[in-house]
Each structure stands twice: as C-alpha cells, then as structure tokens.
Amino acid sequence: MSRITDPDLKSLKTGKDEVESFGKGHGAMVFRKQGETTTGYYRYWKGRKSVFVLLGRYKPPRTKTAGFSLKEIREKATELATLRQQVSPQDLKEYLEQQEADRQQKAEERKQQEAIEASKGTFIDLIKLYSDLLFRKEASSARDVTTSLKTNVIKAHPSIANKKAADVTTDDIIKILGEVYARGCKTNYVRIRSYLQTAFNEGMKIDNDPLHLSEQGKRFGILFNPVSAIPRHSELENVRKRVLDNEEIRNAWQGISNGRPGYSPLYWLLIKLCFCLYGNRPKQLSRCLWEDVNFQQRTLTFIDRKGKNAKAKKRIIPLTDRAISVLREIQIYSGNNPGPFYIRNKVPISERNLSKFVKSYNDWLMQQARDQDEPIPEQWTAKDIRRTAIRLFTDCRVPREQRYLLQSREDGSVESKHYDHDDRLPEKRDTAKVYDSYLEKILTDTVPAKLVDLEHYRQLKGR
C-alpha cells in the first residue's frame, strides 16, 4: 500500500480505515474516523487476531485542534514496529501494558516518597518542637532556650535552619557553635550545644511516638544525633563562685533600697526575701501567688521546676518572723495583685529586670567607693544569694540533708524524688531557726569571731 497523505485523511469517510503497511511481519499504521475525529493506531497480527495499539488523535495541518500530525503519528508507529521486533517473542501490547504498570507503580512510589519527605520536619520544626515541649513542661529555661536558638541558629544560619532535620550534619552544628565561640560567648557555646543535643534526642523519640504523629503528622527521620560527636568543653562554662561576706549581706539588707530610682520596691523586697528564705531562687519565689502564703501555718508553697526533665515538684518551706515581716511589707505594694511580686496585676517580676536592679545597686556602691577613694567592691548578682545562703548553712554546721530540705534540692534519695517533704516541716522549722538566728547576728553585726564547733562541744561534754 502507498503512503498515506493528509488529503487522504481529509477525505476519509466515517467508519472507514486508511492503512499504510510497513511490510510483511512489521505491521501497519491505521487511521480510523469516528464522527469528526480521526485516530491513528499501530496494527499487527497475533496469530489470526489483529491487535491495535493507540497512537493518538490525528491533527490536520493548519488547524488548532489537539492531537498529532501525520508525520508524528508515523514516527510513533515506526518506533512501535521496531520495538515489536526487539521484544519478540513477548507480545508488544502486553509489553507496553507491563511498562505502563511499572511506570505507574514507580510514579506512586515516588509520590509516596515525596510525601514522606514533605512530611519530614525541618531543623526549624525541630527547634519549635523542643521549645514547645519546654513550655508545656513549664520549664524555667523555656524562654531563654527559645530566644537563644532563634538568635544563634534560625536567624544566624537560615540555610541550615531550613534543612530537613534529618539532613543536618555534624559539620553544620560545628559551623553554628564555631561562630558562637568566635564571638567570645564561651558559656553560650556550652549551653547551645546542650540545647541542640537535647532537641535532636527529642526528635528521635518523637518519630516513634504515636500520640505525636496523630497530633502533628510530622516525622523527622533522624537516624543519629549530629551533636553527639562534638566535645562539650564544660571547662568553658563560667561557673560563678561569688559568695557575699557578712558585711556585704548587711549592707545590702540596709541599703539596697537606696539609689534605685525607677524601680518598684518589690525588687529590693524580693532580694530581702531571698535572704530570709534560705537562698531559694528568685524566679521560683517571684511566681508564687498570695494563696501560696499561709500566714497562720507560717508556710510558703511553691512549684520547683528545676532539675532533670524539668518535672514540677511541690515544695513547702517554713516562714520565719523575718520572712513574714517582709511579706507584710510587700502586701502594702502588691496586696491586691495575684502574687507578692506581680507587676501591674499581670506578670511577676522578670529575672532580667531583677538583674538590672541588682546591677544598679552595684553601680551605686562603686560610685560611692570612688567618691570616698575606697577600693572598688566586687559586683554580685541575685543568683549569688543562693550560694551565699549555703555558706551561712555551712557556718552554722547545718547538715547537707537539712539544707537541701530548705533549698528545695534533690538529695538523691528515693524520698526526695517522690515526696514534697511537707511531712518534715518540724525538722525544717528547727533548721530555719538556726539559719535565721545566724542571719540576725549578721544583720546586727554580732557574729562572734569564731562559731562554736558543735561536734567538738558535744565530744567535750561527753567526757
């Protein structure tokens, strides 16, 4: 048969076929017209049965209809004729159907893989997850951790932060921490490394948590923690050892309210209460509500969220006459607020503003020393009060266990892990009396040159 031309197809009648043979055993190109549509096929014989493979709709020259030109359809038919010879003895149509099935399967697998990749959380998602976890646990460090990671990772290294968390490498973490160290932030280096290591550990746990998947639908696919291989360098931490001496305690108690324009009296009253209440942390005390203060039973209850896993623990400590006196003074300024140290009836005093307040006091002391041509005093912070209180306990020969009870510390015992020690209030009160008695001597400048060694005294008495 001769080659088909466009005029041949233009004159093709409905229900009729136009055939172009490729030679014996090579099949043929067939055009069939149905209504206004002409469709091309590749035809070959399978035994006595003709098999048709769709080539596509024919598009006449100089028309805007969808489809293929005669030349394009002929090329497709020729390719199929060649392919049929190549796949023989397998049937061509069966081969094409199998190829299409394989293609669809691969496409589906690719689609599923893309969905899995799309559902994998980024480094930013991981940081947010860790931050949200800290806030849900009401960890005292939640805000500081969030701010630090946002500043030093997300803003400082957006290209790394936008990576999939599973694709973050140890080299990426080295780059982040290296820049922190290069800025001279040695303590931050240690802290940020710790934050990132914990964040990746949490991400690895989340991948196997059905509750998280049902809520968030995101996985991270983290196979290893990229932070683990990086040295911690704990020696870089700036561990403070500052302890106030007795004169500094007395001066602070008597003069910290001086020269503090622009600050609420609640700031210096909080400092006083920290001294009264055995060096318990300012952040914990500032969050207490008035309902936590029991003036009749002379106790204060607060929630301790420090320590491993940031688990909330209820703590009950006794109130001395001195502490109650300070609280009564606080009532004058904050009696109508939710808690003793709430500002504008909304939020408690911030640790940052308290630090600024103490610094302003230190600056005032320095200026006084300069004016009087005296040695410049060493500065101290609100956090140093806790360490100072430990020194007072030690001076009074208070055993560590009893000191831990008053400072809401874990002593490693089973009891300290599972109980809030309210059943040991009598013991706490006895220790509180010893502490407050010594604090009174400091404030009145009547501390003897050398405290009596109680153990030595008992030994002498027993002879």
C-alpha positions in Angstrom: 0.0 0.0 0.0 1.1 3.6 -0.7 2.0 6.1 1.9 -1.0 7.9 3.5 -1.1 11.7 2.9 -3.0 14.5 4.7 -5.5 14.7 1.8 -6.2 11.0 2.1 -7.1 11.5 5.8 -9.1 14.6 4.9 -11.3 12.6 2.5 -11.6 9.6 4.9 -15.2 8.6 5.4 -16.7 7.9 8.8 -16.4 4.2 9.7 -13.7 3.7 7.1 -10.0 2.8 7.7 -6.9 4.2 5.9 -4.0 1.7 6.1 -0.3 2.1 5.5 1.7 -1.2 5.6 5.3 -1.4 6.9 5.9 -4.6 5.1 5.3 -8.2 5.9 5.7 -9.0 9.6 6.2 -5.3 10.5 2.6 -4.3 11.0 0.8 -1.3 9.7 -0.3 2.2 10.5 -4.1 2.5 10.5 -6.3 5.6 10.7 -10.0 5.2 11.6 -12.6 8.0 11.5 -15.4 8.2 14.1 -17.6 11.3 13.7 -15.3 14.3 13.3 -12.3 12.6 15.0 -9.6 10.6 13.1 -7.4 8.4 15.3 -4.2 6.7 14.5 -3.2 3.1 15.5 -0.4 0.7 15.1 -1.8 -2.7 14.0 -0.1 -6.1 14.0 -1.3 -9.7 13.9 -1.1 -12.1 16.7 -1.9 -15.4 15.0 -5.1 -14.7 13.2 -6.2 -11.9 15.6 -5.4 -8.2 14.8 -4.1 -6.2 17.7 -4.4 -2.4 17.8 -2.1 0.0 19.8 -3.4 3.5 20.1 -1.1 6.2 18.6 -3.1 9.3 19.2 -5.6 11.7 17.6 -4.8 13.0 14.2 -4.4 16.8 13.8 -4.9 18.1 10.3 -2.5 20.7 9.0 -3.1 24.4 9.9 -5.7 23.6 12.5 -5.8 24.4 16.2 -7.3 21.1 17.3 -5.4 19.0 19.8 -3.5 15.9 18.6 -0.5 14.8 16.4 0.5 15.5 12.9 0.6 12.7 10.3 4.4 12.8 10.5 4.4 12.4 14.3 2.0 9.5 14.2 4.0 7.8 11.5 7.2 8.1 13.6 5.4 6.6 16.7 4.1 3.7 14.5 7.6 3.1 13.1 9.1 3.1 16.7 6.5 0.5 17.8 7.2 -1.7 14.7 10.9 -1.7 15.7 10.1 -2.2 19.4 7.9 -5.2 18.5 10.8 -6.9 16.8 13.1 -6.1 19.8 10.7 -7.6 22.5 9.7 -10.6 20.5 8.7 -13.3 21.4 6.9 -11.3 24.0 3.7 -9.7 22.7 4.1 -6.0 22.1 0.8 -4.9 23.7 1.5 -7.0 26.8 5.0 -5.5 26.9 3.6 -1.9 26.7 0.9 -2.6 29.3 3.6 -4.0 31.7 5.8 -0.9 31.0 2.8 1.3 31.8 2.1 -0.6 35.0 5.7 -0.4 36.1 5.7 3.4 35.3 2.6 3.9 37.4 4.0 1.9 40.2 7.2 3.9 40.2 5.2 7.1 40.0 3.2 6.1 43.0 6.3 5.1 44.9 7.9 8.4 44.0 4.8 10.2 45.1 4.8 8.4 48.4 8.5 9.1 48.9 7.9 12.8 48.1 5.0 12.8 50.7 7.3 11.2 53.3 10.0 13.8 52.5 7.5 16.6 52.6 6.2 15.4 56.0 9.7 15.4 57.5 10.2 18.3 59.8 12.9 20.9 59.2 15.5 22.0 61.6 13.2 24.9 62.4 10.4 22.5 63.1 12.7 20.5 65.4 13.6 23.7 67.4 10.0 24.7 67.7 9.0 21.2 68.9 11.7 21.4 71.6 10.7 24.9 72.6 7.0 23.9 72.8 8.0 20.9 74.9 9.8 23.1 77.4 6.8 25.5 77.6 4.4 22.6 78.1 6.5 21.4 81.0 6.6 25.0 82.2 10.4 24.7 82.4 12.0 27.8 83.8 14.5 27.9 81.0 11.9 27.7 78.2 12.0 31.4 77.2 15.8 31.6 77.4 16.3 28.4 75.3 13.8 29.6 72.7 15.4 33.0 72.4 19.0 31.6 72.2 18.2 29.0 69.5 16.2 31.6 67.5 19.1 34.1 67.6 22.0 31.7 67.2 20.5 29.2 64.8 17.4 30.3 62.9 18.4 33.9 62.3 22.2 33.4 62.2 22.1 30.3 59.8 18.8 30.3 57.8 20.2 27.9 55.2 21.0 25.3 57.8 17.8 26.0 59.8 15.7 25.4 56.7 17.2 22.0 56.1 15.3 18.8 56.9 16.3 18.0 60.5 17.5 14.6 59.3 19.9 16.2 56.8 21.6 18.4 59.3 25.2 17.2 59.6 27.8 17.5 62.3 29.6 20.0 60.1 26.5 22.2 60.2 26.5 22.1 64.0 30.2 22.8 64.1 29.6 25.9 62.0 26.9 27.1 64.3 28.8 26.5 67.5 32.1 27.8 65.9 30.6 31.2 65.3 29.2 31.3 68.9 32.7 30.6 70.2 34.4 33.0 67.9 32.2 35.8 69.3 33.7 35.0 72.7 30.5 33.5 74.1 32.1 30.6 75.7 29.3 29.8 78.2 26.8 30.1 75.4 28.8 27.6 73.4 28.2 25.0 76.1 24.6 25.9 76.6 23.6 26.0 72.9 25.4 22.7 72.3 23.4 21.2 75.2 20.1 22.6 73.8 20.8 21.3 70.3 21.8 17.8 71.6 18.6 17.6 73.6 16.5 18.8 70.7 17.8 16.1 68.3 17.3 13.5 71.0 13.7 14.6 71.4 13.2 14.5 67.6 14.4 10.9 67.5 11.9 10.0 70.3 9.0 11.8 68.6 9.4 9.6 65.4 8.3 6.6 67.5 5.5 8.4 69.4 2.0 7.5 68.0 0.5 10.3 70.0 2.7 12.9 68.4 2.0 11.6 64.9 -1.7 11.7 65.4 -1.5 15.3 66.6 1.2 16.7 64.3 1.6 14.3 61.4 5.2 15.2 61.1 8.2 12.9 61.4 11.9 13.8 61.4 13.6 10.6 60.3 16.7 11.5 62.4 19.0 8.5 62.3 21.7 9.9 64.5 22.4 12.9 66.7 24.8 15.2 64.8 25.7 17.0 68.1 27.0 13.9 69.9 30.4 13.8 68.2 31.1 17.4 69.2 33.1 17.9 72.5 31.1 19.5 75.3 34.0 21.5 76.7 32.4 22.0 80.1 35.5 23.9 81.2 34.3 26.8 79.1 31.3 27.3 81.4 31.6 30.4 83.6 30.8 28.8 86.9 30.4 31.6 89.4 31.8 31.2 92.9 30.9 34.6 94.2 29.7 34.5 97.8 28.8 37.6 99.8 30.6 38.2 103.0 28.7 39.2 106.2 29.3 42.9 105.7 28.0 42.8 102.1 24.9 41.0 103.3 24.3 43.6 106.0 25.0 46.5 103.6 22.6 45.0 101.0 19.8 44.5 103.6 20.1 48.0 104.9 21.0 49.9 101.7 19.7 48.1 98.6 16.6 50.3 98.5 18.8 53.4 98.2 19.7 55.0 94.9 17.3 52.8 92.9 15.1 55.4 91.1 12.6 54.0 88.6 12.4 50.6 90.3 9.4 49.2 92.2 10.1 48.5 95.9 9.2 44.9 95.1 12.6 44.4 93.6 14.6 45.1 96.8 11.9 43.3 98.9 12.4 40.2 96.7 16.2 40.4 97.4 15.4 40.5 101.1 13.0 37.6 100.9 15.7 35.5 99.1 18.0 36.1 102.1 15.2 35.3 104.5 14.1 32.1 102.7 17.4 30.3 102.7 18.6 31.3 99.3 15.7 29.8 97.3 15.7 31.0 93.7 14.2 34.5 92.9 12.4 33.1 89.9 10.6 30.5 92.0 9.7 33.0 94.7 8.5 35.7 92.3 6.0 33.3 90.7 4.3 32.5 94.0 0.7 33.6 94.5 -0.8 35.0 97.7 -2.8 31.9 98.0 0.6 30.0 98.4 1.4 32.0 101.5 -0.2 30.6 104.7 0.3 33.2 107.4 -1.5 31.0 110.0 0.6 27.9 109.4 3.6 30.1 108.6 4.5 28.2 105.4 5.1 29.1 101.7 4.3 26.6 98.9 5.9 26.9 95.5 6.5 24.7 92.4 10.1 23.8 91.7 10.7 23.1 88.0 14.4 22.9 88.1 16.4 19.7 87.7 16.4 16.8 85.3 13.4 16.6 82.9 12.1 19.8 84.5 9.4 17.9 86.4 7.3 20.1 88.6 7.7 19.4 92.3 5.7 21.0 95.1 7.9 22.5 97.8 6.8 23.7 101.3 9.1 25.7 103.4 8.6 27.4 106.8 8.3 31.1 107.2 10.3 32.8 110.0 9.2 36.0 111.7 11.6 37.9 109.5 10.2 36.4 106.3 6.6 37.2 107.5 7.6 40.8 108.2 9.0 41.2 104.7 5.8 39.6 103.2 3.6 42.0 105.2 5.6 44.9 103.8 5.1 43.5 100.3 1.4 43.5 100.9 1.5 47.2 101.1 2.6 47.4 97.5 1.2 44.2 96.0 -1.6 43.1 98.3 -4.3 43.4 95.5 -2.2 41.6 92.9 -2.4 37.8 92.3 1.0 37.3 93.9 3.5 39.2 96.0 5.8 40.0 93.1 3.3 40.6 90.3 3.7 43.8 88.3 0.7 45.7 87.1 -1.5 42.8 88.3 -0.4 40.7 85.3 3.0 39.1 85.4 5.7 38.5 88.0 9.0 40.4 88.2 11.3 39.2 85.4 14.6 37.7 86.2 16.2 40.1 83.7 14.8 43.2 85.3 15.8 41.9 88.8 19.4 41.5 87.4 19.3 45.1 86.2 18.1 46.2 89.6 20.9 44.5 91.4 23.4 45.8 88.9 22.2 49.4 89.6 22.8 48.8 93.3 26.4 47.5 92.5 27.0 50.6 90.3 25.8 52.8 93.2 28.3 51.0 95.5 31.1 51.5 93.0 30.3 55.2 92.7 30.3 55.6 96.5 33.7 53.9 96.7 35.1 56.2 94.0 33.7 59.3 95.8 35.3 58.2 99.1 38.5 57.0 97.4 38.0 53.4 98.7 38.6 50.1 97.0 36.0 49.2 94.3 33.8 46.4 95.6 33.3 43.2 93.6 29.9 43.1 92.0 27.4 40.4 92.8 24.1 39.1 91.3 20.8 37.9 92.6 21.9 34.3 91.8 24.8 34.6 94.2 22.4 34.8 97.2 21.7 31.1 96.9 25.4 30.3 97.1 25.8 32.8 100.0 22.9 31.0 101.9 24.8 27.7 101.5 27.8 29.4 103.2 25.5 30.5 106.0 24.3 27.0 106.5 27.8 25.7 106.5 28.9 28.3 109.1 26.0 27.1 111.3 27.1 23.4 110.8 23.7 22.5 109.2 24.0 19.1 107.6 23.6 18.9 103.9 20.3 16.9 104.0 18.6 19.6 106.2 19.9 22.4 104.0 18.6 20.6 100.9 15.1 20.4 102.5 15.1 24.2 102.8 16.6 25.0 99.5 14.3 22.6 97.6 17.2 20.5 96.3 17.2 16.8 95.5 19.5 14.8 97.8 19.4 11.7 95.6 17.2 9.7 98.0 14.0 7.9 97.0 12.2 10.1 99.4 13.3 13.3 97.8 12.2 12.0 94.3 8.6 11.1 95.4 7.6 13.4 98.2 7.4 17.2 98.8 8.8 16.9 102.3 5.8 18.7 103.9 5.7 15.9 106.5 9.2 17.0 107.6 8.1 20.6 108.5 9.1 20.3 112.2 12.6 19.4 111.0 12.6 22.2 108.6 11.5 24.7 111.2 14.3 23.7 113.5 16.8 24.3 110.8 15.2 27.5 109.8 15.6 28.8 113.3 19.3 28.1 113.2 19.7 29.9 109.9 17.6 32.9 110.9 19.4 33.2 114.2 22.7 33.4 112.3 21.2 35.9 109.7 20.1 38.1 112.7 23.7 38.1 114.0 25.0 39.1 110.6 22.4 41.9 110.2 23.1 43.3 113.7 26.9 42.8 113.3 27.1 40.5 116.4 28.6 37.4 114.8 31.3 36.0 117.1 34.9 35.9 115.8 34.6 32.1 115.6 31.5 30.0 115.8 31.4 27.2 118.3 32.2 23.8 116.7 29.1 21.9 117.9 30.6 18.5 117.3 33.7 19.3 119.2 31.5 20.7 122.0 29.5 17.5 122.2 32.7 15.5 122.4 33.9 17.6 125.3 30.6 17.4 127.1 30.5 13.6 126.8 33.9 13.2 128.6 
